[in-house]
Amino acid sequence: MATLRLDIWLWAARFYKTRSLAKQAIVTGKVDVGGQRAKSSRAVRVGDVLAITRGDDTYEIEVRGLSDQRGPAPAAQALYVESEASRARREAALAQRRAERAGYQAPQSRPDKRARRLIRALGDIDAM
């Protein structure tokens, strides 16, 4: 097998849980092959460079193997290698997101009736 459909490869490499989610990500422009927007039927070859955006994270990977079957995670991770620059950017972004929410403390329980009224009242003040 010299080539494989992009959506099948993304599914087999465990970037997306289903092929339809992989196809939707490709259609919406979250996957680039060699710096160009791709179609889900695009053929992936060993050595291709992919840029995959999932949520806030962007992975820049190189295809190292092809598989049309979804296997265990170690087998899926053997299909690609992520660049060091990509890994460093993702870790820096993760550290920044953790620092941004470090001061936030989630409430221990749901607000009671009085607290809900106060929240609504404060919301009305902000709207003005």
MMTF fields as JSON, N, C-alpha, C and O atoms, coordinates in Angstrom:
{
  "mmtfVersion": "1.0.0",
  "mmtfProducer": "UNKNOWN",
  "numBonds": 511,
  "numAtoms": 512,
  "numGroups": 128,
  "numChains": 1,
  "numModels": 1,
  "chainsPerModel": [1],
  "groupsPerChain": [128],
  "chainIdList": ["A"],
  "bondAtomList": [4, 2, 8, 6, 12, 10, 16, 14, 20, 18, 24, 22, 28, 26, 32, 30, 36, 34, 40, 38, 44, 42, 48, 46, 52, 50, 56, 54, 60, 58, 64, 62, 68, 66, 72, 70, 76, 74, 80, 78, 84, 82, 88, 86, 92, 90, 96, 94, 100, 98, 104, 102, 108, 106, 112, 110, 116, 114, 120, 118, 124, 122, 128, 126, 132, 130, 136, 134, 140, 138, 144, 142, 148, 146, 152, 150, 156, 154, 160, 158, 164, 162, 168, 166, 172, 170, 176, 174, 180, 178, 184, 182, 188, 186, 192, 190, 196, 194, 200, 198, 204, 202, 208, 206, 212, 210, 216, 214, 220, 218, 224, 222, 228, 226, 232, 230, 236, 234, 240, 238, 244, 242, 248, 246, 252, 250, 256, 254, 260, 258, 264, 262, 268, 266, 272, 270, 276, 274, 280, 278, 284, 282, 288, 286, 292, 290, 296, 294, 300, 298, 304, 302, 308, 306, 312, 310, 316, 314, 320, 318, 324, 322, 328, 326, 332, 330, 336, 334, 340, 338, 344, 342, 348, 346, 352, 350, 356, 354, 360, 358, 364, 362, 368, 366, 372, 370, 376, 374, 380, 378, 384, 382, 388, 386, 392, 390, 396, 394, 400, 398, 404, 402, 408, 406, 412, 410, 416, 414, 420, 418, 424, 422, 428, 426, 432, 430, 436, 434, 440, 438, 444, 442, 448, 446, 452, 450, 456, 454, 460, 458, 464, 462, 468, 466, 472, 470, 476, 474, 480, 478, 484, 482, 488, 486, 492, 490, 496, 494, 500, 498, 504, 502, 508, 506],
  "bondOrderList": [1, 1, 1, 1, 1, 1, 1, 1, 1, 1, 1, 1, 1, 1, 1, 1, 1, 1, 1, 1, 1, 1, 1, 1, 1, 1, 1, 1, 1, 1, 1, 1, 1, 1, 1, 1, 1, 1, 1, 1, 1, 1, 1, 1, 1, 1, 1, 1, 1, 1, 1, 1, 1, 1, 1, 1, 1, 1, 1, 1, 1, 1, 1, 1, 1, 1, 1, 1, 1, 1, 1, 1, 1, 1, 1, 1, 1, 1, 1, 1, 1, 1, 1, 1, 1, 1, 1, 1, 1, 1, 1, 1, 1, 1, 1, 1, 1, 1, 1, 1, 1, 1, 1, 1, 1, 1, 1, 1, 1, 1, 1, 1, 1, 1, 1, 1, 1, 1, 1, 1, 1, 1, 1, 1, 1, 1, 1],
  "groupList": [{"groupName": "MET", "atomNameList": ["N", "CA", "C", "O"], "elementList": ["N", "C", "C", "O"], "formalChargeList": [0, 0, 0, 0], "bondAtomList": [1, 0, 2, 1, 3, 2], "bondOrderList": [1, 1, 2], "singleLetterCode": "M", "chemCompType": "L-PEPTIDE LINKING"}, {"groupName": "ALA", "atomNameList": ["N", "CA", "C", "O"], "elementList": ["N", "C", "C", "O"], "formalChargeList": [0, 0, 0, 0], "bondAtomList": [1, 0, 2, 1, 3, 2], "bondOrderList": [1, 1, 2], "singleLetterCode": "A", "chemCompType": "L-PEPTIDE LINKING"}, {"groupName": "THR", "atomNameList": ["N", "CA", "C", "O"], "elementList": ["N", "C", "C", "O"], "formalChargeList": [0, 0, 0, 0], "bondAtomList": [1, 0, 2, 1, 3, 2], "bondOrderList": [1, 1, 2], "singleLetterCode": "T", "chemCompType": "L-PEPTIDE LINKING"}, {"groupName": "LEU", "atomNameList": ["N", "CA", "C", "O"], "elementList": ["N", "C", "C", "O"], "formalChargeList": [0, 0, 0, 0], "bondAtomList": [1, 0, 2, 1, 3, 2], "bondOrderList": [1, 1, 2], "singleLetterCode": "L", "chemCompType": "L-PEPTIDE LINKING"}, {"groupName": "ARG", "atomNameList": ["N", "CA", "C", "O"], "elementList": ["N", "C", "C", "O"], "formalChargeList": [0, 0, 0, 0], "bondAtomList": [1, 0, 2, 1, 3, 2], "bondOrderList": [1, 1, 2], "singleLetterCode": "R", "chemCompType": "L-PEPTIDE LINKING"}, {"groupName": "ASP", "atomNameList": ["N", "CA", "C", "O"], "elementList": ["N", "C", "C", "O"], "formalChargeList": [0, 0, 0, 0], "bondAtomList": [1, 0, 2, 1, 3, 2], "bondOrderList": [1, 1, 2], "singleLetterCode": "D", "chemCompType": "L-PEPTIDE LINKING"}, {"groupName": "ILE", "atomNameList": ["N", "CA", "C", "O"], "elementList": ["N", "C", "C", "O"], "formalChargeList": [0, 0, 0, 0], "bondAtomList": [1, 0, 2, 1, 3, 2], "bondOrderList": [1, 1, 2], "singleLetterCode": "I", "chemCompType": "L-PEPTIDE LINKING"}, {"groupName": "TRP", "atomNameList": ["N", "CA", "C", "O"], "elementList": ["N", "C", "C", "O"], "formalChargeList": [0, 0, 0, 0], "bondAtomList": [1, 0, 2, 1, 3, 2], "bondOrderList": [1, 1, 2], "singleLetterCode": "W", "chemCompType": "L-PEPTIDE LINKING"}, {"groupName": "PHE", "atomNameList": ["N", "CA", "C", "O"], "elementList": ["N", "C", "C", "O"], "formalChargeList": [0, 0, 0, 0], "bondAtomList": [1, 0, 2, 1, 3, 2], "bondOrderList": [1, 1, 2], "singleLetterCode": "F", "chemCompType": "L-PEPTIDE LINKING"}, {"groupName": "TYR", "atomNameList": ["N", "CA", "C", "O"], "elementList": ["N", "C", "C", "O"], "formalChargeList": [0, 0, 0, 0], "bondAtomList": [1, 0, 2, 1, 3, 2], "bondOrderList": [1, 1, 2], "singleLetterCode": "Y", "chemCompType": "L-PEPTIDE LINKING"}, {"groupName": "LYS", "atomNameList": ["N", "CA", "C", "O"], "elementList": ["N", "C", "C", "O"], "formalChargeList": [0, 0, 0, 0], "bondAtomList": [1, 0, 2, 1, 3, 2], "bondOrderList": [1, 1, 2], "singleLetterCode": "K", "chemCompType": "L-PEPTIDE LINKING"}, {"groupName": "SER", "atomNameList": ["N", "CA", "C", "O"], "elementList": ["N", "C", "C", "O"], "formalChargeList": [0, 0, 0, 0], "bondAtomList": [1, 0, 2, 1, 3, 2], "bondOrderList": [1, 1, 2], "singleLetterCode": "S", "chemCompType": "L-PEPTIDE LINKING"}, {"groupName": "GLN", "atomNameList": ["N", "CA", "C", "O"], "elementList": ["N", "C", "C", "O"], "formalChargeList": [0, 0, 0, 0], "bondAtomList": [1, 0, 2, 1, 3, 2], "bondOrderList": [1, 1, 2], "singleLetterCode": "Q", "chemCompType": "L-PEPTIDE LINKING"}, {"groupName": "VAL", "atomNameList": ["N", "CA", "C", "O"], "elementList": ["N", "C", "C", "O"], "formalChargeList": [0, 0, 0, 0], "bondAtomList": [1, 0, 2, 1, 3, 2], "bondOrderList": [1, 1, 2], "singleLetterCode": "V", "chemCompType": "L-PEPTIDE LINKING"}, {"groupName": "GLY", "atomNameList": ["N", "CA", "C", "O"], "elementList": ["N", "C", "C", "O"], "formalChargeList": [0, 0, 0, 0], "bondAtomList": [1, 0, 2, 1, 3, 2], "bondOrderList": [1, 1, 2], "singleLetterCode": "G", "chemCompType": "PEPTIDE LINKING"}, {"groupName": "GLU", "atomNameList": ["N", "CA", "C", "O"], "elementList": ["N", "C", "C", "O"], "formalChargeList": [0, 0, 0, 0], "bondAtomList": [1, 0, 2, 1, 3, 2], "bondOrderList": [1, 1, 2], "singleLetterCode": "E", "chemCompType": "L-PEPTIDE LINKING"}, {"groupName": "PRO", "atomNameList": ["N", "CA", "C", "O"], "elementList": ["N", "C", "C", "O"], "formalChargeList": [0, 0, 0, 0], "bondAtomList": [1, 0, 2, 1, 3, 2], "bondOrderList": [1, 1, 2], "singleLetterCode": "P", "chemCompType": "L-PEPTIDE LINKING"}],
  "groupTypeList": [0, 1, 2, 3, 4, 3, 5, 6, 7, 3, 7, 1, 1, 4, 8, 9, 10, 2, 4, 11, 3, 1, 10, 12, 1, 6, 13, 2, 14, 10, 13, 5, 13, 14, 14, 12, 4, 1, 10, 11, 11, 4, 1, 13, 4, 13, 14, 5, 13, 3, 1, 6, 2, 4, 14, 5, 5, 2, 9, 15, 6, 15, 13, 4, 14, 3, 11, 5, 12, 4, 14, 16, 1, 16, 1, 1, 12, 1, 3, 9, 13, 15, 11, 15, 1, 11, 4, 1, 4, 4, 15, 1, 1, 3, 1, 12, 4, 4, 1, 15, 4, 1, 14, 9, 12, 1, 16, 12, 11, 4, 16, 5, 10, 4, 1, 4, 4, 3, 6, 4, 1, 3, 14, 5, 6, 5, 1, 0],
  "groupIdList": [1, 2, 3, 4, 5, 6, 7, 8, 9, 10, 11, 12, 13, 14, 15, 16, 17, 18, 19, 20, 21, 22, 23, 24, 25, 26, 27, 28, 29, 30, 31, 32, 33, 34, 35, 36, 37, 38, 39, 40, 41, 42, 43, 44, 45, 46, 47, 48, 49, 50, 51, 52, 53, 54, 55, 56, 57, 58, 59, 60, 61, 62, 63, 64, 65, 66, 67, 68, 69, 70, 71, 72, 73, 74, 75, 76, 77, 78, 79, 80, 81, 82, 83, 84, 85, 86, 87, 88, 89, 90, 91, 92, 93, 94, 95, 96, 97, 98, 99, 100, 101, 102, 103, 104, 105, 106, 107, 108, 109, 110, 111, 112, 113, 114, 115, 116, 117, 118, 119, 120, 121, 122, 123, 124, 125, 126, 127, 128],
  "secStructList": [7, 7, 7, 3, 3, 2, 2, 2, 2, 2, 2, 2, 6, 6, 1, 1, 1, 1, 2, 2, 2, 2, 2, 2, 2, 2, 2, 6, 6, 7, 3, 3, 3, 6, 6, 3, 3, 7, 7, 6, 6, 7, 3, 3, 7, 6, 6, 7, 3, 3, 3, 3, 3, 3, 6, 6, 3, 3, 3, 3, 3, 3, 3, 7, 7, 7, 7, 1, 1, 7, 7, 7, 2, 2, 2, 2, 2, 6, 6, 3, 3, 3, 7, 2, 2, 2, 2, 2, 2, 2, 2, 2, 2, 2, 2, 2, 2, 2, 2, 2, 6, 6, 6, 7, 7, 7, 7, 1, 1, 7, 7, 7, 2, 2, 2, 2, 2, 2, 2, 2, 2, 2, 2, 2, 2, 2, 2, 7],
  "xCoordList": [0.855, 0.0, 0.906, 1.599, 0.889, 1.747, 1.033, 1.676, -0.293, -1.07, -2.316, -2.718, -2.914, -4.123, -4.917, -4.338, -6.234, -7.071, -6.75, -6.48, -6.785, -6.44, -7.379, -6.912, -8.683, -9.623, -9.439, -9.588, -9.118, -8.877, -7.608, -7.567, -6.559, -5.296, -5.468, -4.955, -6.185, -6.403, -7.177, -6.913, -8.125, -8.89, -7.998, -8.044, -7.191, -6.322, -5.229, -4.798, -4.778, -3.735, -4.312, -3.581, -5.605, -6.305, -6.316, -6.326, -6.313, -6.497, -7.977, -8.341, -8.828, -10.266, -10.902, -10.408, -11.997, -12.617, -13.341, -13.392, -13.896, -14.594, -14.116, -13.543, -14.364, -13.99, -14.813, -14.313, -16.061, -16.899, -16.396, -16.454, -15.902, -15.299, -14.023, -13.758, -13.234, -12.021, -12.384, -11.751, -13.394, -13.818, -14.34, -14.056, -15.1, -15.626, -14.486, -14.543, -13.458, -12.312, -11.574, -11.109, -11.468, -10.785, -11.589, -11.022, -12.895, -13.76, -13.737, -13.773, -13.678, -13.683, -12.3, -12.145, -11.301, -9.988, -9.07, -8.129, -9.306, -8.473, -7.291, -6.479, -7.188, -6.087, -5.461, -6.15, -4.142, -3.389, -2.358, -1.759, -2.151, -1.125, -0.107, -0.422, 1.113, 2.151, 1.839, 2.241, 1.13, 0.803, -0.411, -0.752, -1.071, -2.241, -3.458, -3.359, -4.602, -5.853, -6.125, -5.892, -6.609, -6.773, -8.235, -9.085, -8.507, -9.81, -9.678, -8.573, -10.811, -10.756, -10.289, -9.803, -10.423, -9.99, -8.532, -8.032, -7.859, -6.448, -5.613, -5.818, -4.687, -3.825, -2.686, -2.008, -2.486, -1.398, -0.288, -0.541, 0.939, 2.101, 3.052, 2.992, 3.917, 4.953, 5.85, 6.303, 6.105, 6.928, 6.136, 6.722, 4.812, 3.982, 3.981, 4.044, 3.908, 3.862, 2.441, 1.904, 1.833, 0.455, 0.43, 1.232, -0.488, -0.775, -2.22, -3.141, -2.414, -3.738, -4.096, -3.342, -5.245, -5.722, -6.865, -7.89, -6.669, -7.712, -7.904, -7.035, -9.041, -9.296, -8.297, -8.191, -7.565, -6.553, -5.184, -4.262, -5.027, -3.726, -3.555, -4.495, -2.331, -1.969, -0.79, 0.253, -0.965, 0.081, 0.71, -0.005, 2.033, 2.749, 3.474, 4.424, 3.018, 3.527, 4.034, 3.683, 4.866, 5.32, 4.826, 4.961, 4.262, 3.716, 4.879, 5.744, 4.899, 5.947, 5.441, 6.239, 4.141, 3.572, 2.123, 1.48, 1.616, 0.231, -0.498, 0.044, -1.725, -2.557, -4.008, -4.412, -4.789, -6.207, -7.055, -8.282, -6.39, -7.098, -6.74, -5.586, -7.735, -7.52, -7.074, -7.813, -5.871, -5.325, -5.109, -5.668, -4.305, -4.021, -3.191, -2.579, -3.184, -2.511, -1.027, -0.566, -0.248, 1.167, 1.354, 2.29, 0.481, 0.57, 0.211, 0.819, -0.771, -1.169, -0.068, 0.162, 0.615, 1.683, 2.898, 3.724, 3.017, 4.13, 3.891, 4.811, 2.684, 2.378, 2.876, 2.911, 3.258, 3.68, 4.723, 4.918, 5.393, 6.309, 6.021, 5.901, 5.916, 5.627, 6.934, 7.884, 6.986, 8.202, 8.411, 7.454, 9.657, 9.985, 9.426, 8.973, 9.451, 8.909, 7.411, 6.913, 6.703, 5.27, 5.0, 4.107, 5.763, 5.581, 5.854, 5.122, 6.907, 7.244, 6.136, 5.78, 5.586, 4.5, 3.263, 2.619, 2.928, 1.752, 1.938, 1.007, 3.137, 3.385, 3.378, 2.899, 3.908, 3.882, 2.449, 2.09, 1.64, 0.244, -0.519, -1.354, -0.23, -0.875, -0.482, -1.329, 0.789, 1.238, 0.571, 0.214, 0.402, -0.25, -1.723, -2.23, -2.414, -3.82, -3.966, -4.902, -3.044, -3.092, -2.849, -3.49, -1.933, -1.646, -2.833, -3.115, -3.525, -4.678, -5.807, -6.495, -5.993, -7.09, -6.628, -7.406, -5.368, -4.848, -5.572, -5.762, -5.973, -6.653, -8.124, -8.753, -8.679, -10.102, -10.337, -9.651, -11.313, -11.724, -13.184, -14.055, -13.446, -14.824, -15.608, -15.058, -16.892, -17.684, -17.829, -17.818, -17.966, -18.072, -19.411, -19.503, -20.461, -21.785, -22.537, -22.046, -23.726, -24.547, -25.017, -25.193, -25.223, -25.706, -27.139, -27.961, -27.417, -28.77, -29.64, -29.191, -30.865, -31.811, -31.325, -31.434, -30.795, -30.314, -29.122, -29.041, -28.202, -27.021, -27.407, -26.809, -28.385, -28.832, -29.414, -29.191, -30.154, -30.719, -29.602, -29.672, -28.584, -27.449, -26.697, -26.266, -26.547, -25.865, -26.656, -26.075, -27.976, -28.8, -28.729, -28.668, -28.736, -28.668, -27.335, -27.302, -26.266, -24.964, -24.901, -24.284, -25.526, -25.559, -26.281, -25.883, -27.369, -28.114, -27.278, -27.386, -26.45, -25.607, -24.581, -24.305, -24.015, -23.017, -23.601, -22.883, -24.88, -25.508, -25.692, -25.841, -25.682, -25.917, -24.722, -24.768],
  "yCoordList": [-1.171, 0.0, 1.241, 1.515, 1.978, 3.149, 4.431, 5.387, 4.463, 5.645, 5.214, 4.051, 6.182, 5.931, 7.221, 8.307, 7.114, 8.311, 9.042, 8.42, 10.363, 11.186, 10.94, 10.81, 10.871, 10.683, 9.33, 9.222, 8.305, 6.985, 7.013, 6.443, 7.687, 7.742, 8.496, 8.06, 9.625, 10.398, 9.589, 9.682, 8.804, 7.935, 6.836, 6.564, 6.203, 5.113, 5.619, 4.893, 6.861, 7.44, 8.032, 8.609, 7.891, 8.301, 9.807, 10.249, 10.591, 12.025, 12.351, 13.327, 11.529, 11.706, 10.353, 9.313, 10.384, 9.156, 8.39, 7.161, 9.106, 8.45, 9.035, 10.123, 8.29, 8.792, 10.009, 10.914, 10.047, 11.202, 12.462, 13.546, 12.342, 13.503, 13.938, 15.134, 12.983, 13.306, 14.024, 15.015, 13.528, 14.15, 15.561, 16.471, 15.748, 17.08, 18.046, 19.206, 17.595, 18.447, 18.834, 19.966, 17.911, 18.202, 19.212, 20.154, 19.025, 19.923, 21.331, 22.305, 21.456, 22.778, 23.423, 24.506, 22.785, 23.411, 23.25, 24.029, 22.273, 22.079, 21.152, 20.912, 20.629, 19.742, 20.255, 20.446, 20.478, 20.892, 19.833, 19.244, 19.593, 18.655, 19.454, 19.985, 19.531, 20.269, 21.747, 22.387, 22.305, 23.725, 24.074, 25.251, 23.097, 23.35, 22.668, 21.598, 23.304, 22.717, 21.44, 21.386, 20.432, 19.12, 18.709, 19.275, 17.713, 17.058, 15.733, 15.227, 15.184, 13.941, 12.765, 11.774, 12.851, 11.751, 11.888, 11.063, 12.901, 13.108, 11.913, 11.366, 11.524, 10.385, 10.84, 11.827, 10.116, 10.395, 9.388, 8.195, 9.884, 9.026, 9.175, 10.156, 8.212, 8.295, 9.473, 9.606, 10.331, 11.51, 12.794, 13.875, 12.714, 13.915, 14.64, 14.018, 15.965, 16.791, 17.318, 17.945, 17.057, 17.466, 18.487, 18.418, 19.429, 20.367, 20.125, 20.347, 19.669, 19.29, 20.186, 20.281, 20.839, 21.696, 20.997, 20.68, 20.762, 20.16, 21.061, 21.143, 21.735, 22.657, 23.804, 24.502, 23.992, 25.047, 24.559, 25.365, 23.279, 22.702, 22.519, 22.16, 22.773, 22.529, 21.58, 21.851, 20.47, 19.454, 19.567, 19.618, 19.607, 19.517, 18.19, 17.993, 17.275, 15.91, 15.487, 16.07, 14.462, 13.838, 12.392, 11.687, 11.967, 10.615, 9.632, 9.773, 8.645, 7.62, 6.252, 5.384, 6.045, 4.758, 4.91, 5.914, 3.905, 3.914, 2.715, 1.612, 2.952, 1.87, 2.246, 3.388, 1.267, 1.521, 0.901, 0.873, 0.4, -0.161, 0.61, 0.982, 0.84, 1.557, 0.549, -0.374, 0.734, -0.2, 0.471, 1.537, -0.142, 0.449, 1.732, 1.982, 2.526, 3.823, 3.728, 4.54, 2.785, 2.713, 2.437, 2.95, 1.639, 1.38, 2.632, 2.908, 3.39, 4.618, 5.67, 6.399, 5.762, 6.747, 6.401, 7.27, 5.163, 4.774, 5.22, 5.165, 5.659, 6.085, 7.488, 7.87, 8.258, 9.636, 10.046, 9.377, 11.169, 11.78, 13.281, 13.899, 13.842, 15.27, 16.039, 15.59, 17.2, 18.008, 18.597, 18.832, 18.829, 19.389, 20.797, 21.161, 21.592, 22.949, 22.917, 23.723, 21.995, 21.853, 21.448, 21.995, 20.498, 20.035, 21.177, 21.341, 21.959, 23.074, 24.129, 24.663, 24.436, 25.42, 24.941, 25.717, 23.656, 23.123, 23.163, 23.51, 22.809, 22.825, 24.246, 24.475, 25.214, 26.613, 27.139, 27.859, 26.786, 27.219, 26.588, 27.24, 25.317, 24.644, 25.305, 25.504, 25.643, 26.317, 27.679, 28.082, 28.387, 29.692, 29.551, 30.334, 28.555, 28.347, 27.972, 28.417, 27.155, 26.799, 28.017, 28.16, 28.896, 30.09, 31.05, 31.704, 31.139, 32.038, 31.622, 32.469, 30.327, 29.89, 29.512, 28.957, 29.806, 29.451, 30.22, 29.694, 31.453, 32.247, 31.913, 32.305, 31.211, 30.875, 29.646, 28.633, 29.748, 28.618, 28.313, 29.159, 27.136, 26.744, 26.64, 26.224, 27.011, 26.905, 25.457, 24.537, 25.264, 23.919, 23.267, 22.045, 24.101, 23.556, 24.545, 25.631, 24.143, 25.022, 26.21, 26.079, 27.371, 28.519, 28.292, 27.681, 28.8, 28.677, 29.801, 30.55, 29.916, 30.865, 32.309, 33.114, 32.618, 33.985, 34.302, 35.392, 33.356, 33.574, 33.724, 34.528, 32.967, 33.095, 34.485, 35.077, 34.995, 36.347, 37.382, 38.319, 37.224, 38.154, 38.059, 39.075, 36.867, 36.684, 37.367, 38.036, 37.203, 37.849, 39.364, 40.072, 39.867, 41.313, 41.867, 42.929, 41.181, 41.635, 41.582, 42.442, 40.592, 40.481, 41.657, 42.145, 42.128, 43.265, 44.535, 45.378, 44.691, 45.887, 45.896, 46.956, 44.757, 44.694, 44.985, 45.416, 44.757, 44.958, 46.462, 46.836, 47.293, 48.723, 49.425, 50.633],
  "zCoordList": [0.0, 0.0, 0.0, 0.98, -1.102, -1.246, -0.841, -0.407, -0.979, -0.604, 0.151, 0.118, 0.83, 1.61, 1.678, 1.694, 1.719, 1.847, 3.15, 4.177, 3.087, 4.244, 5.419, 6.551, 5.188, 6.292, 6.973, 8.19, 6.2, 6.791, 7.631, 8.721, 7.119, 7.861, 9.176, 10.207, 9.154, 10.383, 11.412, 12.611, 10.946, 11.84, 12.404, 13.604, 11.564, 12.005, 12.944, 13.841, 12.744, 13.589, 14.875, 15.681, 15.061, 16.28, 16.524, 17.673, 15.457, 15.631, 15.783, 16.44, 15.173, 15.278, 15.568, 15.134, 16.303, 16.778, 15.676, 15.705, 14.712, 13.612, 12.288, 12.244, 11.208, 9.885, 9.517, 8.848, 9.941, 9.604, 10.301, 9.72, 11.535, 12.204, 11.498, 11.378, 11.033, 10.284, 8.989, 8.625, 8.301, 7.049, 7.289, 6.509, 8.364, 8.691, 9.001, 8.595, 9.707, 10.011, 8.736, 8.604, 7.81, 6.55, 5.744, 5.191, 5.674, 4.902, 5.482, 4.729, 6.792, 7.428, 7.461, 8.024, 6.873, 6.738, 7.922, 8.074, 8.762, 9.944, 9.677, 10.57, 8.456, 8.086, 6.799, 5.798, 6.83, 5.65, 5.331, 6.232, 4.049, 3.603, 2.793, 1.728, 3.314, 2.613, 2.5, 1.528, 3.471, 3.461, 2.621, 2.509, 2.031, 1.207, 1.809, 2.409, 1.639, 2.107, 1.322, 0.114, 1.998, 1.371, 1.318, 2.005, 0.488, 0.445, 1.193, 1.392, 1.601, 2.366, 1.521, 2.067, 0.222, -0.644, -1.067, -1.832, -0.59, -0.953, -0.507, 0.577, -1.344, -1.041, -0.136, -0.422, 0.95, 1.877, 1.609, 1.444, 1.567, 1.342, 2.513, 3.255, 2.672, 3.699, 3.353, 2.216, 4.343, 4.138, 4.0, 4.045, 3.833, 3.751, 5.089, 6.149, 5.022, 6.227, 6.375, 5.463, 7.539, 7.813, 8.934, 9.865, 8.843, 9.93, 10.339, 9.554, 11.572, 12.065, 13.24, 14.208, 13.154, 14.238, 14.942, 14.339, 16.239, 17.084, 18.286, 19.154, 18.336, 19.445, 19.393, 18.385, 20.49, 20.557, 20.119, 19.989, 19.891, 19.573, 18.074, 17.365, 17.603, 16.212, 16.192, 16.786, 15.507, 15.388, 14.006, 13.005, 13.938, 12.665, 12.675, 13.433, 11.825, 11.869, 10.498, 9.473, 10.514, 9.289, 9.3, 10.3, 8.193, 8.088, 7.989, 7.124, 8.87, 8.875, 8.451, 8.098, 8.479, 8.102, 7.692, 7.998, 6.997, 6.544, 7.13, 7.206, 7.538, 8.051, 7.81, 8.029, 7.355, 7.153, 8.252, 8.159, 9.303, 10.445, 11.698, 11.913, 12.511, 13.771, 14.822, 15.167, 15.32, 16.287, 17.632, 17.892, 18.484, 19.79, 19.652, 18.614, 20.705, 20.668, 20.313, 19.511, 20.859, 20.469, 18.977, 18.365, 18.399, 16.959, 16.166, 15.132, 16.645, 15.963, 16.05, 15.085, 17.186, 17.336, 16.488, 16.21, 16.078, 15.206, 13.768, 12.951, 13.44, 12.08, 11.767, 10.597, 12.759, 12.526, 13.556, 14.571, 13.271, 14.223, 14.215, 13.157, 15.397, 15.533, 15.614, 16.254, 14.965, 14.989, 16.379, 17.116, 16.721, 18.038, 18.197, 19.282, 17.131, 17.201, 17.499, 18.285, 16.878, 17.111, 18.55, 19.198, 19.045, 20.42, 21.413, 22.39, 21.159, 22.05, 22.035, 23.086, 20.852, 20.773, 21.514, 22.221, 21.355, 22.058, 23.564, 24.291, 24.051, 25.493, 26.042, 27.153, 25.271, 25.711, 25.771, 26.703, 24.791, 24.793, 25.955, 26.581, 26.24, 27.366, 28.685, 29.556, 28.835, 30.057, 30.198, 31.305, 29.093, 29.146, 29.533, 30.336, 28.963, 29.327, 30.795, 31.459, 31.308, 32.727, 33.611, 34.652, 33.212, 33.996, 33.98, 34.984, 32.851, 32.754, 33.685, 34.255, 33.836, 34.698, 36.101, 36.878, 36.437, 37.758, 38.866, 39.962, 38.586, 39.594, 39.733, 40.716, 38.785, 38.805, 39.673, 39.534, 40.566, 41.391, 41.084, 41.288, 40.604, 40.315, 41.613, 42.633, 41.594, 42.817, 43.272, 42.454, 44.572, 45.127, 44.815, 44.694, 44.684, 44.392, 43.509, 43.199, 43.119, 42.3, 43.131, 44.342, 42.501, 43.269, 43.765, 43.081, 44.97, 45.497, 44.917, 44.049, 45.391, 44.821, 44.974, 44.049, 46.136, 46.388, 45.49, 44.923, 45.362, 44.534, 43.056, 42.341, 42.605, 41.211, 40.96, 39.904, 41.926, 41.772, 41.708, 40.913, 42.528, 42.488, 41.155, 40.608, 40.649, 39.36, 38.251, 37.396, 38.261, 37.258, 37.391, 36.386, 38.624, 38.834, 38.34, 37.718, 38.599, 38.11, 36.591, 35.963, 36.01, 34.553, 33.93, 32.873, 34.595, 34.072, 34.131, 33.24, 35.153, 35.278, 34.152, 33.59, 33.811, 32.76, 31.385, 30.483, 31.222, 29.927, 29.618, 28.455, 30.622, 30.407, 29.858, 29.625]
}
